[in-house]
Amino acid sequence: MKRRVTTCLLAACLAGAFAAQTAATPKCPGDCNDDGMVGFADLVTVLRDWDRTDPCVSDIDGSGRVDFTDFTILLSKWGPCP
């Protein structure tokens, strides 16, 4: 029984880690809400998360902090995703 519980906990941890990694790396840089376009909603998300240091989709450059670099990347990708 102990082994089964450990296996379930490991599977849950791996699933959570995968979900966090997927959430932190959108398919299109700057598309924080994954709607296929970098636009106003994504800008609002970056501004809302400004100076945040935990993993999140707004940290576009993966530096560990949502800052001016993420803002400029978002602006440079503005419009439909390729």
C-alpha positions as CSV (number, residue, x, y, z in Angstrom):
1,M,0.0,0.0,0.0
2,K,2.8,2.4,0.9
3,R,4.4,1.9,-2.6
4,R,1.1,2.7,-4.3
5,V,0.7,5.9,-2.3
6,T,4.3,6.9,-3.2
7,T,3.7,6.2,-6.9
8,C,0.5,8.3,-6.8
9,L,2.3,11.2,-5.1
10,L,5.1,11.0,-7.6
11,A,2.7,11.0,-10.5
12,A,0.8,14.0,-9.0
13,C,4.1,15.9,-8.6
14,L,5.2,15.2,-12.1
15,A,1.9,16.2,-13.5
16,G,2.0,19.5,-11.5
17,A,5.5,20.2,-12.6
18,F,4.5,19.6,-16.3
19,A,1.5,21.9,-15.9
20,A,3.6,24.6,-14.4
21,Q,6.2,24.4,-17.1
22,T,3.6,24.4,-19.8
23,A,1.9,27.4,-18.2
24,A,5.2,29.3,-18.0
25,T,6.1,28.8,-21.7
26,P,3.4,29.8,-24.1
27,K,3.7,28.6,-27.7
28,C,3.9,32.2,-29.0
29,P,6.2,34.5,-26.9
30,G,4.0,37.4,-25.5
31,D,0.7,35.5,-25.9
32,C,0.1,35.1,-22.2
33,N,-3.5,34.0,-22.5
34,D,-2.8,31.6,-25.4
35,D,-5.4,33.0,-27.7
36,G,-3.2,33.0,-30.8
37,M,-2.6,36.8,-30.7
38,V,-0.4,39.1,-28.7
39,G,-2.7,42.0,-27.7
40,F,-4.3,44.1,-25.0
41,A,-5.2,41.2,-22.7
42,D,-1.6,40.0,-22.7
43,L,-0.4,43.6,-22.0
44,V,-2.8,43.7,-19.0
45,T,-1.5,40.4,-17.8
46,V,2.2,41.6,-17.9
47,L,1.3,44.8,-16.1
48,R,-0.7,42.9,-13.5
49,D,2.2,40.6,-12.9
50,W,4.9,43.4,-12.9
51,D,7.8,42.6,-10.6
52,R,6.5,39.1,-9.9
53,T,9.3,36.6,-9.2
54,D,7.5,33.2,-9.1
55,P,7.1,31.3,-12.4
56,C,4.3,32.7,-14.6
57,V,3.4,33.2,-18.2
58,S,4.2,36.9,-18.0
59,D,7.9,36.2,-17.5
60,I,8.3,36.0,-21.3
61,D,12.1,36.0,-21.3
62,G,12.4,33.4,-18.4
63,S,14.6,35.6,-16.3
64,G,12.6,34.9,-13.1
65,R,11.1,38.4,-12.9
66,V,8.4,40.2,-14.9
67,D,10.0,43.4,-15.9
68,F,10.7,45.9,-18.7
69,T,12.4,43.3,-20.9
70,D,9.2,41.2,-20.9
71,F,7.2,44.3,-21.7
72,T,9.4,45.1,-24.7
73,I,9.2,41.5,-26.0
74,L,5.4,41.7,-25.8
75,L,5.3,44.9,-27.8
76,S,7.7,43.5,-30.4
77,K,5.5,40.5,-30.9
78,W,2.2,42.5,-31.0
79,G,-0.4,41.1,-33.4
80,P,-1.3,37.6,-34.6
81,C,1.1,34.7,-33.7
82,P,2.9,33.1,-36.6
